Amino acid sequence: MQWQLVVALVVGIPIILFPVAYVWYLNISGMYAAIREARERRAVRETKAKPNKELLPEEEYEMALSKAMKEYPWH
């Protein structure tokens, strides 16, 4: 291979792959956010549906975690 072709590949491949990786990142982070919100809604719905039920430690942890996630701006 000539050196010009190698230089063109080294420069061109990142230019092509960076937008692809960025779009994949946006898609995956959007799916993650949708799944997280659905889990929070389900937890709230289950808690509201059974108000007299005593919470298990895992449920208390999940409720405290979702409350803390809503209070802090970095989520």
Secondary structure, 3 states (H helix, E strand, C coil): CCHHHHHHHHHHHHHHHHHHHHHHHHHHHHHHHHHHHHHHHHHHHHHHHCCCCCCCHHHHHHHHHHHHHHHCCCC
